[in-house]
Every structure is written in C-alpha cells, then in structure tokens.
C-alpha cells in the first residue's frame, strides 16, 4: 500500500499520495488539480509552460472580447 502502480512508474507520473503533506490549502488544491489533469493528460504541464512564456512575452492578450476593456457593443 502507498506504492505507485506499475503503469504510473512506467509513465513517470508521481501519484498525489506519495507527495509530502501540504499545510497550505491553496497549494494542496493546485497539487491535486495537477495530479488529476496529469492522470489523463500527460502534456498538460508542458502546454501550460509554453502558454506562460507567450504570456510573459506579450504574445497573449488576457482580456476577453466581452470584457469592458474591449467592448464590441457600441453605446
């Protein structure tokens, strides 16, 4: 008990029960979300890293078309 499955070891996925305990609730939520997404989407972290690099380089606009900043409806 407490050991990762053979499939997890072969795919390189670290299960959440092997992670050290987290006292901060927000960080614990982030870790469980990542563990959940990695269980069926192993490329999730790589895509997030690419998106973040583009965002910091100014290539991604975070405002939505329906936000007040870029209003489509003319008053």
C-alpha positions as CSV (number, residue, x, y, z in Angstrom):
1,X,0.0,0.0,0.0
2,X,1.2,3.5,-0.8
3,X,3.3,2.4,-3.7
4,X,2.6,3.7,-7.2
5,X,1.2,1.3,-9.7
6,X,3.4,-0.2,-12.4
7,X,1.7,1.9,-15.1
8,X,2.4,5.1,-13.1
9,X,6.1,4.2,-12.6
10,X,6.5,3.4,-16.3
11,X,4.8,6.7,-17.4
12,X,6.7,8.7,-14.9
13,X,3.6,10.0,-13.1
14,X,4.0,10.7,-9.4
15,X,0.8,9.9,-7.5
16,X,-0.5,12.5,-5.1
17,X,-0.4,10.1,-2.1
18,X,3.4,10.0,-2.5
19,X,3.8,13.8,-2.2
20,X,4.7,15.2,1.2
21,X,1.8,16.7,3.2
22,X,0.9,20.3,2.3
23,X,-0.2,22.6,5.1
24,X,-1.3,25.5,2.8
25,X,-4.8,24.7,1.4
26,X,-4.4,26.6,-1.8
27,X,-1.1,24.8,-2.7
28,X,-2.8,21.5,-1.8
29,X,-5.6,22.3,-4.3
30,X,-3.1,23.2,-7.0
31,X,-1.2,19.9,-6.5
32,X,-4.4,17.8,-6.6
33,X,-5.6,19.6,-9.7
34,X,-2.2,18.9,-11.4
35,X,-2.2,15.3,-10.3
36,X,-5.8,14.9,-11.7
37,X,-5.0,16.5,-15.0
38,X,-1.8,14.5,-15.4
39,X,-3.7,11.3,-14.9
40,X,-5.3,11.7,-18.4
41,X,-3.3,14.5,-20.0
42,X,0.5,14.0,-19.6
43,X,1.3,17.0,-21.7
44,X,-0.7,19.4,-19.5
45,X,2.3,21.0,-17.7
46,X,4.3,21.4,-21.0
47,X,1.4,23.3,-22.6
48,X,1.0,25.5,-19.5
49,X,4.7,26.4,-19.6
50,X,4.5,27.3,-23.3
51,X,1.4,29.4,-22.7
52,X,3.1,31.2,-19.7
53,X,6.2,32.0,-21.8
54,X,4.0,33.5,-24.5
55,X,2.0,35.5,-21.9
56,X,5.1,37.0,-20.4
57,X,6.5,37.8,-23.8
58,X,3.3,39.8,-24.5
59,X,2.0,37.5,-27.2
60,X,-1.2,36.6,-25.4
61,X,-3.9,39.1,-24.5
62,X,-5.7,38.2,-21.3
63,X,-8.8,40.4,-21.8
64,X,-11.9,38.8,-23.2
65,X,-13.9,40.2,-26.0
66,X,-16.9,40.5,-23.7
67,X,-15.0,42.4,-21.0
68,X,-15.3,46.2,-20.6
69,X,-11.8,46.8,-21.9
70,X,-12.5,45.7,-25.5
71,X,-16.3,46.2,-25.8
72,X,-17.8,45.1,-29.1
73,X,-21.2,46.7,-28.4
74,X,-21.3,50.4,-29.2
75,X,-23.5,52.5,-26.9
